[in-house]
Amino acid sequence: MSRVVGAVVRFALSPVRLIDRALIAHYGIFEFTDDPLCVLRVNLTPSPAGVVLRDGVPVSRGEVVAELHLWSDRSMRVGNGIDLRRRMERSFSAFGHFLQRDARFANVNAILIRTSACDQFPRPFVEKLAARWGFEVEARTRTAGNRFADFWDNVYIILLGLAYPSGRLRFRRRLERLRIWASRRRFLEFHA
């Protein structure tokens, strides 16, 4: 019976996978390494905000930055937190080497990751982990527009979790969308 239910759920969620692939194509997200353990992909995107990073690097709103994305079908299937941490570190290292070699990224001064904090991974934990990897969490004012966009981002993330299951389904409470930044220089100091 559980096989039938699993097949029905996979079929019902196939549009989510199609939407995921369409968004990846639309935003120009691509793989930067052929390492099968890599759990990140990247694209070039305009900065969503103007920020000055802790090491003094200014990022203007609209400036082209590198945005790292979790590779949904790989990251959701990682068995445990220790393995995910190792794969993230390996992926950061691979991206550091790519960042230095690829001409499209020659003028990129900052790296952005959009993520969420939740009851299982509260903001202080995310900030500590980000700092360990050379990133900082942007302090931003949450407007009604931000909350609206964040709500739909969270719905999409939940659907991705259903579409690429990694085990028992756990619904997160208190989701807070975060933008995590590192200057190019700081990222390379940590990962290249």
N, C-alpha and C positions, 0 to 999 in steps of 0.2 A: 504493500500500500504506500509506503514512504517513497518508493521509486516513482510511482505514478504522481504523487504530490510534487516531488522534485521536478519531474518532467513538465508538469503543468506550470509550476512557478518559473522554470527556465524559459518556457515558451512565452508566458505572460510578460516576462521581463526582457524579451529580445528587443522590443522597441527602445528600451533604455540603452542597450548596447549599441544600437544603430545611432541613437542620438549622441552617445559618447563619441563614436567614430566620426560623426558629422562635425561635432564641435572641435575635435582634434584637427580635422582637415581645415575647418574654417579659421581657426586661430594659428595655423601653421606650426602646431606642436610636433616635434620630431624626436627620434632617438638619436643620441649623440655617441652611443657606443654599441657594440654588438655583444657586450657582456650579458649573458643570460641571467645573471644575478642582479643586474641594475634594476632599480625600482623607480627611477626618475626619467623624465623627458623634459624638453625645454622648448621655449619659443622666445622670440623677440617681441616686445609689447611696449606701448607707451606707458610711462609711469602713471598710476592712478592718482598720485598726490605728489606735492613737493615736500621733501623731507631733507633734513640735514642729519647725516649719520654720526654716531659717536666719535668716529675718527676724523670728523670734519668734512667728509665728502658730501657736497650738496647734490641733490637729485631734484631736478625741476619737473613739475607736472608736465606730462607729455614727452619727456625725454625717453629715448629707447633704453629699456633695461632687459636683462635676461630674466625670464620667469621660469622657475623649476616647478614641475607638476609631478605628483605621484602617478606612477604607471598603474592604473586601477587594476587591471587583470593580474598584474604581478604582485603589487603591494598588498592587495586584499587577501591573497592566498598564502602569505608568509605565516608560518606556524606560531611564532611567539615574538615577544618584544625584543629579546636578545638577538634573534636572527634578523629582525627588521632593523635594529640599530646597526648591526654589522653591514647589512646591505645598503643602508643609507650612507654610512661612512665610505663604503666602496664606491657608491654612486657619486658622492661628492668628489672623491678623488678623481674618478674618471671624468667628471665634468670639469674639474680644475685643469686637467691636461687638455681637454677639448677646448676650453675657453682660451688657452694660450695659443692654440694652433689655428683656430678657425677665423678666417678674415672677416666673416659677418659679425663677429663679436669683438673686433679690435677696438671699437669706440665705446663699448659697454662699460660703464663705471659702477654699476650696481646690479645685485642679484636679488630677486623678490621671490618669496614663497607665500602663497595665501593658504591658510590652514584654519583649523578650528580648535578651540579649547572646549572641554566638556566636563561632565562630572567625573569621568574616568581619568581624563588628562586635563586637570585644571590649569588655568593660566600661569600660576607660579611654576608648575612643572614644565610647561611649554617654554617659558622664559629661560629656565635653567638649562634645558636641553638645547635651546637655540644658542645661548651663550657658549655652551660647550663646543658647538660647531661653528662659532664665529659670527653668528647672526644676532640681531636685536629685534625685539617686538616694537612695532610702531605704536606710539601713544597717539590715538586718534579720537576725535570727538564723534560720537555716534549720533548722526542725524536721522530723521524719519526715513529719508531716502536710503541711507546706509542699512537701516534695520530691514527695510522692505527688500533690498537686494540680498542682504544676508539671509533672510528667510528663504528665498528661492534657491540660493546656493546650498543651504542646509538640506532642503528637500532633494535637490539633485544628488548631494553626497549620500543621503539615506538610500536613494534609488540605486546609486552605484554599489553601495554595500549589499543591496539585495541582488543586483545583477551579477556581481562577482563575489559570491559568498565565501567566507573564510572559516566557517564553522557556525556555532550557535549564534543566532541573531540577538544583538543587544541594542536596545534603543538608548541613545544618549539624551541626557537632559542638560539644560543650561548650555546649549551650544553658543559659543561666541566666536565670530569670525575674526581672524587676526591676519595682519600683514607683517611678515618677517623679512628683514633686510640685512644684507651684508654688502659692504663696498667690494669692488673687484679686488683691491689690494688686500683687504682683510681675508676675503674668501681664499685667495691664493696662498696667503700665509698659513692658513689652517689646512688646506686641502691639496696643494700642488706639490 
